[in-house]
Structures are given as C-alpha cells and as structure tokens.
Amino acid sequence: MLSEYSISAMGLLFLKTADIATKILLMEQVFIKRKLTQDLSLILLAPINNFLPYMGLVIYPILIYLSIS
C-alpha cells in the first residue's frame, strides 16, 4: 500500500511468495511424505557455499528500497 503497487514491490512480493511456497513443498515432501527423487536427494546433500546464507542480507534490503522509492 505504501509503495502504490510499484513493479519492484510486486516483484519482491512474488519472490517471497515463491520462496515460502518452495520451502513448504520441500518440507512436506521430505518430512511428511518421505518420498524423494534421486535429483532432490543429491541437491539436499550438496554442500552450501559460505556466501549463500548471507545473500539475502544484500538482496532484500536493496529490493525493499527499490519498492518503496
């Protein structure tokens, strides 16, 4: 409402919605159904780079700034 429906605000909302939906679907498949494809199990066992958890600290403030301005 504050950003008057700008393209950046809608993009940020879409990214967060897709992020949360993906996490919910993965948790359901791994913990509730306990069915994993071979590709998904390889991805979950792959090591994560050191910078990946901190990437959101850089990307989301920039997107929030763009959506408000």
CHARMM-style PDB file with segment names, atoms N, HN, CA, C and O in Angstrom:
ATOM      1  N   MET     1       0.829  -1.189   0.000  1.00  0.00      PROA
ATOM      2  CA  MET     1       0.000   0.000   0.000  1.00  0.00      PROA
ATOM      3  C   MET     1       0.875   1.254   0.000  1.00  0.00      PROA
ATOM      4  O   MET     1       0.555   2.251  -0.648  1.00  0.00      PROA
ATOM      5  N   LEU     2       1.978   1.184   0.736  1.00  0.00      PROA
ATOM      6  HN  LEU     2       2.238   0.375   1.262  1.00  0.00      PROA
ATOM      7  CA  LEU     2       2.869   2.333   0.846  1.00  0.00      PROA
ATOM      8  C   LEU     2       3.576   2.617  -0.470  1.00  0.00      PROA
ATOM      9  O   LEU     2       3.905   3.769  -0.751  1.00  0.00      PROA
ATOM     10  N   SER     3       3.813   1.604  -1.273  1.00  0.00      PROA
ATOM     11  HN  SER     3       3.546   0.668  -1.045  1.00  0.00      PROA
ATOM     12  CA  SER     3       4.589   1.780  -2.498  1.00  0.00      PROA
ATOM     13  C   SER     3       3.717   2.009  -3.722  1.00  0.00      PROA
ATOM     14  O   SER     3       4.242   2.094  -4.832  1.00  0.00      PROA
ATOM     15  N   GLU     4       2.426   2.111  -3.560  1.00  0.00      PROA
ATOM     16  HN  GLU     4       1.999   2.042  -2.658  1.00  0.00      PROA
ATOM     17  CA  GLU     4       1.482   2.368  -4.643  1.00  0.00      PROA
ATOM     18  C   GLU     4       1.602   1.327  -5.747  1.00  0.00      PROA
ATOM     19  O   GLU     4       1.528   1.663  -6.929  1.00  0.00      PROA
ATOM     20  N   TYR     5       1.785   0.069  -5.372  1.00  0.00      PROA
ATOM     21  HN  TYR     5       1.845  -0.205  -4.412  1.00  0.00      PROA
ATOM     22  CA  TYR     5       1.827  -1.067  -6.296  1.00  0.00      PROA
ATOM     23  C   TYR     5       2.892  -0.920  -7.379  1.00  0.00      PROA
ATOM     24  O   TYR     5       2.613  -1.147  -8.556  1.00  0.00      PROA
ATOM     25  N   SER     6       4.091  -0.547  -6.995  1.00  0.00      PROA
ATOM     26  HN  SER     6       4.317  -0.362  -6.038  1.00  0.00      PROA
ATOM     27  CA  SER     6       5.166  -0.414  -7.977  1.00  0.00      PROA
ATOM     28  C   SER     6       5.628  -1.790  -8.436  1.00  0.00      PROA
ATOM     29  O   SER     6       5.344  -2.804  -7.797  1.00  0.00      PROA
ATOM     30  N   ILE     7       6.335  -1.805  -9.540  1.00  0.00      PROA
ATOM     31  HN  ILE     7       6.565  -0.981 -10.059  1.00  0.00      PROA
ATOM     32  CA  ILE     7       6.836  -3.059 -10.116  1.00  0.00      PROA
ATOM     33  C   ILE     7       7.808  -3.728  -9.149  1.00  0.00      PROA
ATOM     34  O   ILE     7       7.788  -4.950  -9.003  1.00  0.00      PROA
ATOM     35  N   SER     8       8.653  -2.949  -8.491  1.00  0.00      PROA
ATOM     36  HN  SER     8       8.669  -1.956  -8.609  1.00  0.00      PROA
ATOM     37  CA  SER     8       9.619  -3.521  -7.554  1.00  0.00      PROA
ATOM     38  C   SER     8       8.928  -4.158  -6.357  1.00  0.00      PROA
ATOM     39  O   SER     8       9.347  -5.217  -5.888  1.00  0.00      PROA
ATOM     40  N   ALA     9       7.881  -3.524  -5.863  1.00  0.00      PROA
ATOM     41  HN  ALA     9       7.541  -2.664  -6.244  1.00  0.00      PROA
ATOM     42  CA  ALA     9       7.151  -4.078  -4.723  1.00  0.00      PROA
ATOM     43  C   ALA     9       6.452  -5.378  -5.109  1.00  0.00      PROA
ATOM     44  O   ALA     9       6.439  -6.332  -4.331  1.00  0.00      PROA
ATOM     45  N   MET    10       5.882  -5.417  -6.285  1.00  0.00      PROA
ATOM     46  HN  MET    10       5.892  -4.643  -6.917  1.00  0.00      PROA
ATOM     47  CA  MET    10       5.217  -6.637  -6.744  1.00  0.00      PROA
ATOM     48  C   MET    10       6.247  -7.747  -6.996  1.00  0.00      PROA
ATOM     49  O   MET    10       5.971  -8.919  -6.740  1.00  0.00      PROA
ATOM     50  N   GLY    11       7.423  -7.378  -7.492  1.00  0.00      PROA
ATOM     51  HN  GLY    11       7.647  -6.426  -7.700  1.00  0.00      PROA
ATOM     52  CA  GLY    11       8.482  -8.364  -7.692  1.00  0.00      PROA
ATOM     53  C   GLY    11       8.963  -8.941  -6.379  1.00  0.00      PROA
ATOM     54  O   GLY    11       9.173 -10.149  -6.271  1.00  0.00      PROA
ATOM     55  N   LEU    12       9.140  -8.095  -5.383  1.00  0.00      PROA
ATOM     56  HN  LEU    12       8.969  -7.114  -5.471  1.00  0.00      PROA
ATOM     57  CA  LEU    12       9.558  -8.549  -4.060  1.00  0.00      PROA
ATOM     58  C   LEU    12       8.499  -9.448  -3.432  1.00  0.00      PROA
ATOM     59  O   LEU    12       8.832 -10.466  -2.826  1.00  0.00      PROA
ATOM     60  N   LEU    13       7.252  -9.090  -3.569  1.00  0.00      PROA
ATOM     61  HN  LEU    13       6.980  -8.264  -4.062  1.00  0.00      PROA
ATOM     62  CA  LEU    13       6.165  -9.917  -3.045  1.00  0.00      PROA
ATOM     63  C   LEU    13       6.118 -11.273  -3.751  1.00  0.00      PROA
ATOM     64  O   LEU    13       5.908 -12.300  -3.106  1.00  0.00      PROA
ATOM     65  N   PHE    14       6.312 -11.280  -5.059  1.00  0.00      PROA
ATOM     66  HN  PHE    14       6.483 -10.445  -5.583  1.00  0.00      PROA
ATOM     67  CA  PHE    14       6.335 -12.536  -5.808  1.00  0.00      PROA
ATOM     68  C   PHE    14       7.499 -13.413  -5.384  1.00  0.00      PROA
ATOM     69  O   PHE    14       7.328 -14.620  -5.210  1.00  0.00      PROA
ATOM     70  N   LEU    15       8.698 -12.822  -5.211  1.00  0.00      PROA
ATOM     71  HN  LEU    15       8.837 -11.842  -5.352  1.00  0.00      PROA
ATOM     72  CA  LEU    15       9.868 -13.599  -4.793  1.00  0.00      PROA
ATOM     73  C   LEU    15       9.661 -14.234  -3.418  1.00  0.00      PROA
ATOM     74  O   LEU    15       9.972 -15.409  -3.225  1.00  0.00      PROA
ATOM     75  N   LYS    16       9.143 -13.473  -2.474  1.00  0.00      PROA
ATOM     76  HN  LYS    16       8.890 -12.519  -2.630  1.00  0.00      PROA
ATOM     77  CA  LYS    16       8.923 -14.021  -1.132  1.00  0.00      PROA
ATOM     78  C   LYS    16       7.837 -15.098  -1.135  1.00  0.00      PROA
ATOM     79  O   LYS    16       7.949 -16.090  -0.416  1.00  0.00      PROA
ATOM     80  N   THR    17       6.795 -14.911  -1.933  1.00  0.00      PROA
ATOM     81  HN  THR    17       6.704 -14.104  -2.518  1.00  0.00      PROA
ATOM     82  CA  THR    17       5.744 -15.917  -2.016  1.00  0.00      PROA
ATOM     83  C   THR    17       6.290 -17.206  -2.622  1.00  0.00      PROA
ATOM     84  O   THR    17       6.004 -18.294  -2.123  1.00  0.00      PROA
ATOM     85  N   ALA    18       7.070 -17.092  -3.688  1.00  0.00      PROA
ATOM     86  HN  ALA    18       7.302 -16.207  -4.093  1.00  0.00      PROA
ATOM     87  CA  ALA    18       7.661 -18.276  -4.306  1.00  0.00      PROA
ATOM     88  C   ALA    18       8.646 -18.951  -3.354  1.00  0.00      PROA
ATOM     89  O   ALA    18       8.726 -20.179  -3.318  1.00  0.00      PROA
ATOM     90  N   ASP    19       9.386 -18.172  -2.595  1.00  0.00      PROA
ATOM     91  HN  ASP    19       9.321 -17.175  -2.624  1.00  0.00      PROA
ATOM     92  CA  ASP    19      10.350 -18.708  -1.639  1.00  0.00      PROA
ATOM     93  C   ASP    19       9.639 -19.508  -0.541  1.00  0.00      PROA
ATOM     94  O   ASP    19      10.042 -20.629  -0.228  1.00  0.00      PROA
ATOM     95  N   ILE    20       8.607 -18.946   0.029  1.00  0.00      PROA
ATOM     96  HN  ILE    20       8.280 -18.036  -0.224  1.00  0.00      PROA
ATOM     97  CA  ILE    20       7.878 -19.619   1.102  1.00  0.00      PROA
ATOM     98  C   ILE    20       7.161 -20.855   0.575  1.00  0.00      PROA
ATOM     99  O   ILE    20       7.152 -21.891   1.240  1.00  0.00      PROA
ATOM    100  N   ALA    21       6.561 -20.763  -0.606  1.00  0.00      PROA
ATOM    101  HN  ALA    21       6.569 -19.921  -1.146  1.00  0.00      PROA
ATOM    102  CA  ALA    21       5.861 -21.913  -1.180  1.00  0.00      PROA
ATOM    103  C   ALA    21       6.829 -23.052  -1.476  1.00  0.00      PROA
ATOM    104  O   ALA    21       6.502 -24.216  -1.247  1.00  0.00      PROA
ATOM    105  N   THR    22       8.011 -22.732  -1.980  1.00  0.00      PROA
ATOM    106  HN  THR    22       8.277 -21.786  -2.166  1.00  0.00      PROA
ATOM    107  CA  THR    22       9.017 -23.762  -2.257  1.00  0.00      PROA
ATOM    108  C   THR    22       9.462 -24.445  -0.978  1.00  0.00      PROA
ATOM    109  O   THR    22       9.604 -25.667  -0.944  1.00  0.00      PROA
ATOM    110  N   LYS    23       9.683 -23.674   0.068  1.00  0.00      PROA
ATOM    111  HN  LYS    23       9.568 -22.681   0.040  1.00  0.00      PROA
ATOM    112  CA  LYS    23      10.101 -24.262   1.341  1.00  0.00      PROA
ATOM    113  C   LYS    23       9.017 -25.158   1.931  1.00  0.00      PROA
ATOM    114  O   LYS    23       9.322 -26.219   2.476  1.00  0.00      PROA
ATOM    115  N   ILE    24       7.772 -24.748   1.830  1.00  0.00      PROA
ATOM    116  HN  ILE    24       7.525 -23.886   1.388  1.00  0.00      PROA
ATOM    117  CA  ILE    24       6.678 -25.564   2.353  1.00  0.00      PROA
ATOM    118  C   ILE    24       6.569 -26.872   1.573  1.00  0.00      PROA
ATOM    119  O   ILE    24       6.396 -27.935   2.170  1.00  0.00      PROA
ATOM    120  N   LEU    25       6.669 -26.803   0.252  1.00  0.00      PROA
ATOM    121  HN  LEU    25       6.809 -25.940  -0.233  1.00  0.00      PROA
ATOM    122  CA  LEU    25       6.588 -28.021  -0.560  1.00  0.00      PROA
ATOM    123  C   LEU    25       7.749 -28.965  -0.284  1.00  0.00      PROA
ATOM    124  O   LEU    25       7.557 -30.180  -0.235  1.00  0.00      PROA
ATOM    125  N   LEU    26       8.944 -28.430  -0.105  1.00  0.00      PROA
ATOM    126  HN  LEU    26       9.100 -27.443  -0.145  1.00  0.00      PROA
ATOM    127  CA  LEU    26      10.097 -29.275   0.211  1.00  0.00      PROA
ATOM    128  C   LEU    26       9.947 -29.932   1.577  1.00  0.00      PROA
ATOM    129  O   LEU    26      10.242 -31.118   1.727  1.00  0.00      PROA
ATOM    130  N   MET    27       9.494 -29.178   2.570  1.00  0.00      PROA
ATOM    131  HN  MET    27       9.255 -28.215   2.447  1.00  0.00      PROA
ATOM    132  CA  MET    27       9.302 -29.758   3.897  1.00  0.00      PROA
ATOM    133  C   MET    27       8.242 -30.850   3.870  1.00  0.00      PROA
ATOM    134  O   MET    27       8.396 -31.880   4.526  1.00  0.00      PROA
ATOM    135  N   GLU    28       7.164 -30.635   3.115  1.00  0.00      PROA
ATOM    136  HN  GLU    28       7.038 -29.798   2.581  1.00  0.00      PROA
ATOM    137  CA  GLU    28       6.124 -31.638   3.017  1.00  0.00      PROA
ATOM    138  C   GLU    28       6.666 -32.916   2.372  1.00  0.00      PROA
ATOM    139  O   GLU    28       6.382 -34.022   2.832  1.00  0.00      PROA
ATOM    140  N   GLN    29       7.444 -32.752   1.306  1.00  0.00      PROA
ATOM    141  HN  GLN    29       7.674 -31.854   0.932  1.00  0.00      PROA
ATOM    142  CA  GLN    29       7.957 -33.920   0.605  1.00  0.00      PROA
ATOM    143  C   GLN    29       8.995 -34.671   1.425  1.00  0.00      PROA
ATOM    144  O   GLN    29       9.027 -35.902   1.398  1.00  0.00      PROA
ATOM    145  N   VAL    30       9.838 -33.956   2.149  1.00  0.00      PROA
ATOM    146  HN  VAL    30       9.812 -32.957   2.170  1.00  0.00      PROA
ATOM    147  CA  VAL    30      10.912 -34.608   2.904  1.00  0.00      PROA
ATOM    148  C   VAL    30      10.404 -35.206   4.210  1.00  0.00      PROA
ATOM    149  O   VAL    30      10.733 -36.350   4.524  1.00  0.00      PROA
ATOM    150  N   PHE    31       9.615 -34.468   4.973  1.00  0.00      PROA
ATOM    151  HN  PHE    31       9.347 -33.539   4.717  1.00  0.00      PROA
ATOM    152  CA  PHE    31       9.262 -34.904   6.325  1.00  0.00      PROA
ATOM    153  C   PHE    31       7.919 -35.615   6.436  1.00  0.00      PROA
ATOM    154  O   PHE    31       7.761 -36.476   7.301  1.00  0.00      PROA
ATOM    155  N   ILE    32       6.955 -35.287   5.595  1.00  0.00      PROA
ATOM    156  HN  ILE    32       7.083 -34.587   4.892  1.00  0.00      PROA
ATOM    157  CA  ILE    32       5.629 -35.889   5.721  1.00  0.00      PROA
ATOM    158  C   ILE    32       5.485 -37.088   4.780  1.00  0.00      PROA
ATOM    159  O   ILE    32       5.160 -38.190   5.222  1.00  0.00      PROA
ATOM    160  N   LYS    33       5.726 -36.874   3.494  1.00  0.00      PROA
ATOM    161  HN  LYS    33       5.990 -35.979   3.135  1.00  0.00      PROA
ATOM    162  CA  LYS    33       5.576 -37.964   2.520  1.00  0.00      PROA
ATOM    163  C   LYS    33       6.773 -38.912   2.524  1.00  0.00      PROA
ATOM    164  O   LYS    33       6.640 -40.090   2.193  1.00  0.00      PROA
ATOM    165  N   ARG    34       7.931 -38.398   2.897  1.00  0.00      PROA
ATOM    166  HN  ARG    34       8.039 -37.441   3.165  1.00  0.00      PROA
ATOM    167  CA  ARG    34       9.184 -39.170   2.915  1.00  0.00      PROA
ATOM    168  C   ARG    34       9.471 -39.816   1.563  1.00  0.00      PROA
ATOM    169  O   ARG    34       9.956 -40.945   1.490  1.00  0.00      PROA
ATOM    170  N   LYS    35       9.167 -39.087   0.502  1.00  0.00      PROA
ATOM    171  HN  LYS    35       8.774 -38.169   0.561  1.00  0.00      PROA
ATOM    172  CA  LYS    35       9.472 -39.523  -0.854  1.00  0.00      PROA
ATOM    173  C   LYS    35      10.388 -38.492  -1.490  1.00  0.00      PROA
ATOM    174  O   LYS    35      10.033 -37.317  -1.592  1.00  0.00      PROA
ATOM    175  N   LEU    36      11.547 -38.923  -1.911  1.00  0.00      PROA
ATOM    176  HN  LEU    36      11.835 -39.877  -1.828  1.00  0.00      PROA
ATOM    177  CA  LEU    36      12.491 -38.038  -2.569  1.00  0.00      PROA
ATOM    178  C   LEU    36      12.919 -38.645  -3.894  1.00  0.00      PROA
ATOM    179  O   LEU    36      13.165 -39.847  -3.992  1.00  0.00      PROA
ATOM    180  N   THR    37      13.003 -37.810  -4.896  1.00  0.00      PROA
ATOM    181  HN  THR    37      12.803 -36.834  -4.816  1.00  0.00      PROA
ATOM    182  CA  THR    37      13.567 -38.271  -6.153  1.00  0.00      PROA
ATOM    183  C   THR    37      15.089 -38.309  -6.016  1.00  0.00      PROA
ATOM    184  O   THR    37      15.651 -37.752  -5.072  1.00  0.00      PROA
ATOM    185  N   GLN    38      15.726 -38.949  -6.935  1.00  0.00      PROA
ATOM    186  HN  GLN    38      15.270 -39.401  -7.702  1.00  0.00      PROA
ATOM    187  CA  GLN    38      17.188 -39.036  -6.898  1.00  0.00      PROA
ATOM    188  C   GLN    38      17.818 -37.649  -7.023  1.00  0.00      PROA
ATOM    189  O   GLN    38      18.794 -37.341  -6.340  1.00  0.00      PROA
ATOM    190  N   ASP    39      17.257 -36.819  -7.896  1.00  0.00      PROA
ATOM    191  HN  ASP    39      16.464 -37.069  -8.452  1.00  0.00      PROA
ATOM    192  CA  ASP    39      17.800 -35.466  -8.083  1.00  0.00      PROA
ATOM    193  C   ASP    39      17.656 -34.621  -6.830  1.00  0.00      PROA
ATOM    194  O   ASP    39      18.584 -33.909  -6.448  1.00  0.00      PROA
ATOM    195  N   LEU    40      16.505 -34.696  -6.192  1.00  0.00      PROA
ATOM    196  HN  LEU    40      15.751 -35.275  -6.503  1.00  0.00      PROA
ATOM    197  CA  LEU    40      16.277 -33.908  -4.983  1.00  0.00      PROA
ATOM    198  C   LEU    40      17.181 -34.351  -3.845  1.00  0.00      PROA
ATOM    199  O   LEU    40      17.680 -33.516  -3.091  1.00  0.00      PROA
ATOM    200  N   SER    41      17.395 -35.628  -3.714  1.00  0.00      PROA
ATOM    201  HN  SER    41      16.989 -36.306  -4.326  1.00  0.00      PROA
ATOM    202  CA  SER    41      18.284 -36.092  -2.643  1.00  0.00      PROA
ATOM    203  C   SER    41      19.724 -35.665  -2.895  1.00  0.00      PROA
ATOM    204  O   SER    41      20.447 -35.367  -1.945  1.00  0.00      PROA
ATOM    205  N   LEU    42      20.158 -35.628  -4.153  1.00  0.00      PROA
ATOM    206  HN  LEU    42      19.570 -35.870  -4.925  1.00  0.00      PROA
ATOM    207  CA  LEU    42      21.507 -35.133  -4.462  1.00  0.00      PROA
ATOM    208  C   LEU    42      21.639 -33.641  -4.155  1.00  0.00      PROA
ATOM    209  O   LEU    42      22.671 -33.189  -3.659  1.00  0.00      PROA
ATOM    210  N   ILE    43      20.595 -32.891  -4.452  1.00  0.00      PROA
ATOM    211  HN  ILE    43      19.756 -33.258  -4.855  1.00  0.00      PROA
ATOM    212  CA  ILE    43      20.630 -31.446  -4.184  1.00  0.00      PROA
ATOM    213  C   ILE    43      20.675 -31.181  -2.681  1.00  0.00      PROA
ATOM    214  O   ILE    43      21.417 -30.308  -2.230  1.00  0.00      PROA
ATOM    215  N   LEU    44      19.895 -31.921  -1.907  1.00  0.00      PROA
ATOM    216  HN  LEU    44      19.292 -32.630  -2.273  1.00  0.00      PROA
ATOM    217  CA  LEU    44      19.865 -31.711  -0.460  1.00  0.00      PROA
ATOM    218  C   LEU    44      21.166 -32.125   0.214  1.00  0.00      PROA
ATOM    219  O   LEU    44      21.502 -31.603   1.277  1.00  0.00      PROA
ATOM    220  N   LEU    45      21.899 -33.050  -0.383  1.00  0.00      PROA
ATOM    221  HN  LEU    45      21.627 -33.474  -1.247  1.00  0.00      PROA
ATOM    222  CA  LEU    45      23.165 -33.491   0.196  1.00  0.00      PROA
ATOM    223  C   LEU    45      24.354 -32.660  -0.268  1.00  0.00      PROA
ATOM    224  O   LEU    45      25.454 -32.812   0.263  1.00  0.00      PROA
ATOM    225  N   ALA    46      24.155 -31.795  -1.240  1.00  0.00      PROA
ATOM    226  HN  ALA    46      23.262 -31.672  -1.672  1.00  0.00      PROA
ATOM    227  CA  ALA    46      25.249 -30.979  -1.765  1.00  0.00      PROA
ATOM    228  C   ALA    46      25.652 -29.916  -0.737  1.00  0.00      PROA
ATOM    229  O   ALA    46      24.796 -29.379  -0.034  1.00  0.00      PROA
ATOM    230  N   PRO    47      26.941 -29.613  -0.648  1.00  0.00      PROA
ATOM    231  CA  PRO    47      27.375 -28.569   0.286  1.00  0.00      PROA
ATOM    232  C   PRO    47      26.931 -27.178  -0.176  1.00  0.00      PROA
ATOM    233  O   PRO    47      26.818 -26.909  -1.372  1.00  0.00      PROA
ATOM    234  N   ILE    48      26.683 -26.310   0.796  1.00  0.00      PROA
ATOM    235  HN  ILE    48      26.774 -26.528   1.767  1.00  0.00      PROA
ATOM    236  CA  ILE    48      26.253 -24.935   0.521  1.00  0.00      PROA
ATOM    237  C   ILE    48      27.473 -24.026   0.599  1.00  0.00      PROA
ATOM    238  O   ILE    48      28.295 -24.152   1.507  1.00  0.00      PROA
ATOM    239  N   ASN    49      27.583 -23.108  -0.363  1.00  0.00      PROA
ATOM    240  HN  ASN    49      26.916 -23.007  -1.100  1.00  0.00      PROA
ATOM    241  CA  ASN    49      28.677 -22.140  -0.325  1.00  0.00      PROA
ATOM    242  C   ASN    49      28.571 -21.250   0.902  1.00  0.00      PROA
ATOM    243  O   ASN    49      27.486 -21.082   1.460  1.00  0.00      PROA
ATOM    244  N   ASN    50      29.687 -20.681   1.321  1.00  0.00      PROA
ATOM    245  HN  ASN    50      30.568 -20.817   0.867  1.00  0.00      PROA
ATOM    246  CA  ASN    50      29.704 -19.848   2.528  1.00  0.00      PROA
ATOM    247  C   ASN    50      28.912 -18.554   2.366  1.00  0.00      PROA
ATOM    248  O   ASN    50      28.353 -18.056   3.344  1.00  0.00      PROA
ATOM    249  N   PHE    51      28.850 -17.997   1.156  1.00  0.00      PROA
ATOM    250  HN  PHE    51      29.303 -18.401   0.362  1.00  0.00      PROA
ATOM    251  CA  PHE    51      28.184 -16.714   0.971  1.00  0.00      PROA
ATOM    252  C   PHE    51      26.671 -16.853   0.795  1.00  0.00      PROA
ATOM    253  O   PHE    51      25.955 -15.860   0.924  1.00  0.00      PROA
ATOM    254  N   LEU    52      26.172 -18.029   0.512  1.00  0.00      PROA
ATOM    255  HN  LEU    52      26.753 -18.836   0.407  1.00  0.00      PROA
ATOM    256  CA  LEU    52      24.749 -18.207   0.188  1.00  0.00      PROA
ATOM    257  C   LEU    52      23.798 -17.803   1.316  1.00  0.00      PROA
ATOM    258  O   LEU    52      22.805 -17.133   1.032  1.00  0.00      PROA
ATOM    259  N   PRO    53      24.040 -18.168   2.574  1.00  0.00      PROA
ATOM    260  CA  PRO    53      23.104 -17.733   3.620  1.00  0.00      PROA
ATOM    261  C   PRO    53      23.064 -16.219   3.816  1.00  0.00      PROA
ATOM    262  O   PRO    53      22.063 -15.689   4.297  1.00  0.00      PROA
ATOM    263  N   TYR    54      24.135 -15.518   3.450  1.00  0.00      PROA
ATOM    264  HN  TYR    54      24.948 -15.949   3.058  1.00  0.00      PROA
ATOM    265  CA  TYR    54      24.195 -14.070   3.650  1.00  0.00      PROA
ATOM    266  C   TYR    54      23.738 -13.278   2.432  1.00  0.00      PROA
ATOM    267  O   TYR    54      23.688 -12.049   2.477  1.00  0.00      PROA
ATOM    268  N   MET    55      23.406 -13.968   1.349  1.00  0.00      PROA
ATOM    269  HN  MET    55      23.447 -14.967   1.313  1.00  0.00      PROA
ATOM    270  CA  MET    55      22.997 -13.280   0.138  1.00  0.00      PROA
ATOM    271  C   MET    55      21.687 -12.516   0.353  1.00  0.00      PROA
ATOM    272  O   MET    55      21.494 -11.452  -0.235  1.00  0.00      PROA
ATOM    273  N   GLY    56      20.793 -13.040   1.180  1.00  0.00      PROA
ATOM    274  HN  GLY    56      20.950 -13.905   1.658  1.00  0.00      PROA
ATOM    275  CA  GLY    56      19.544 -12.352   1.469  1.00  0.00      PROA
ATOM    276  C   GLY    56      19.752 -11.032   2.198  1.00  0.00      PROA
ATOM    277  O   GLY    56      18.941 -10.115   2.069  1.00  0.00      PROA
ATOM    278  N   LEU    57      20.832 -10.931   2.961  1.00  0.00      PROA
ATOM    279  HN  LEU    57      21.491 -11.676   3.066  1.00  0.00      PROA
ATOM    280  CA  LEU    57      21.137  -9.674   3.651  1.00  0.00      PROA
ATOM    281  C   LEU    57      21.479  -8.558   2.681  1.00  0.00      PROA
ATOM    282  O   LEU    57      21.320  -7.381   3.002  1.00  0.00      PROA
ATOM    283  N   VAL    58      21.944  -8.919   1.507  1.00  0.00      PROA
ATOM    284  HN  VAL    58      22.073  -9.876   1.246  1.00  0.00      PROA
ATOM    285  CA  VAL    58      22.283  -7.920   0.496  1.00  0.00      PROA
ATOM    286  C   VAL    58      21.109  -7.680  -0.445  1.00  0.00      PROA
ATOM    287  O   VAL    58      20.801  -6.534  -0.771  1.00  0.00      PROA
ATOM    288  N   ILE    59      20.460  -8.741  -0.878  1.00  0.00      PROA
ATOM    289  HN  ILE    59      20.711  -9.672  -0.612  1.00  0.00      PROA
ATOM    290  CA  ILE    59      19.441  -8.620  -1.918  1.00  0.00      PROA
ATOM    291  C   ILE    59      18.141  -8.004  -1.390  1.00  0.00      PROA
ATOM    292  O   ILE    59      17.601  -7.098  -2.026  1.00  0.00      PROA
ATOM    293  N   TYR    60      17.627  -8.466  -0.254  1.00  0.00      PROA
ATOM    294  HN  TYR    60      18.065  -9.202   0.262  1.00  0.00      PROA
ATOM    295  CA  TYR    60      16.320  -7.992   0.217  1.00  0.00      PROA
ATOM    296  C   TYR    60      16.306  -6.518   0.618  1.00  0.00      PROA
ATOM    297  O   TYR    60      15.335  -5.839   0.287  1.00  0.00      PROA
ATOM    298  N   PRO    61      17.311  -5.975   1.305  1.00  0.00      PROA
ATOM    299  CA  PRO    61      17.249  -4.522   1.570  1.00  0.00      PROA
ATOM    300  C   PRO    61      17.266  -3.682   0.297  1.00  0.00      PROA
ATOM    301  O   PRO    61      16.620  -2.636   0.237  1.00  0.00      PROA
ATOM    302  N   ILE    62      17.999  -4.130  -0.720  1.00  0.00      PROA
ATOM    303  HN  ILE    62      18.523  -4.980  -0.671  1.00  0.00      PROA
ATOM    304  CA  ILE    62      18.016  -3.398  -1.986  1.00  0.00      PROA
ATOM    305  C   ILE    62      16.635  -3.455  -2.632  1.00  0.00      PROA
ATOM    306  O   ILE    62      16.143  -2.437  -3.119  1.00  0.00      PROA
ATOM    307  N   LEU    63      16.013  -4.610  -2.645  1.00  0.00      PROA
ATOM    308  HN  LEU    63      16.413  -5.437  -2.249  1.00  0.00      PROA
ATOM    309  CA  LEU    63      14.680  -4.726  -3.230  1.00  0.00      PROA
ATOM    310  C   LEU    63      13.633  -3.947  -2.450  1.00  0.00      PROA
ATOM    311  O   LEU    63      12.727  -3.363  -3.043  1.00  0.00      PROA
ATOM    312  N   ILE    64      13.747  -3.932  -1.134  1.00  0.00      PROA
ATOM    313  HN  ILE    64      14.483  -4.406  -0.652  1.00  0.00      PROA
ATOM    314  CA  ILE    64      12.807  -3.148  -0.320  1.00  0.00      PROA
ATOM    315  C   ILE    64      12.986  -1.657  -0.585  1.00  0.00      PROA
ATOM    316  O   ILE    64      12.007  -0.920  -0.700  1.00  0.00      PROA
ATOM    317  N   TYR    65      14.233  -1.217  -0.682  1.00  0.00      PROA
ATOM    318  HN  TYR    65      15.028  -1.816  -0.589  1.00  0.00      PROA
ATOM    319  CA  TYR    65      14.486   0.197  -1.000  1.00  0.00      PROA
ATOM    320  C   TYR    65      13.910   0.559  -2.361  1.00  0.00      PROA
ATOM    321  O   TYR    65      13.283   1.608  -2.507  1.00  0.00      PROA
ATOM    322  N   LEU    66      14.115  -0.297  -3.357  1.00  0.00      PROA
ATOM    323  HN  LEU    66      14.624  -1.150  -3.238  1.00  0.00      PROA
ATOM    324  CA  LEU    66      13.589  -0.024  -4.695  1.00  0.00      PROA
ATOM    325  C   LEU    66      12.070  -0.024  -4.707  1.00  0.00      PROA
ATOM    326  O   LEU    66      11.461   0.753  -5.442  1.00  0.00      PROA
ATOM    327  N   SER    67      11.451  -0.877  -3.910  1.00  0.00      PROA
ATOM    328  HN  SER    67      11.946  -1.509  -3.313  1.00  0.00      PROA
ATOM    329  CA  SER    67       9.994  -0.931  -3.928  1.00  0.00      PROA
ATOM    330  C   SER    67       9.356   0.254  -3.208  1.00  0.00      PROA
ATOM    331  O   SER    67       8.243   0.655  -3.549  1.00  0.00      PROA
ATOM    332  N   ILE    68      10.038   0.815  -2.227  1.00  0.00      PROA
ATOM    333  HN  ILE    68      10.942   0.489  -1.950  1.00  0.00      PROA
ATOM    334  CA  ILE    68       9.476   1.965  -1.506  1.00  0.00      PROA
ATOM    335  C   ILE    68       9.732   3.275  -2.257  1.00  0.00      PROA
ATOM    336  O   ILE    68       8.893   4.176  -2.246  1.00  0.00      PROA
ATOM    337  N   SER    69      10.883   3.376  -2.901  1.00  0.00      PROA
ATOM    338  HN  SER    69      11.565   2.645  -2.910  1.00  0.00      PROA
ATOM    339  CA  SER    69      11.208   4.641  -3.591  1.00  0.00      PROA
ATOM    340  C   SER    69      10.577   4.740  -4.950  1.00  0.00      PROA
ATOM    341  OT1 SER    69      10.759   5.740  -5.644  1.00  0.00      PROA
TER     342      SER     69
END
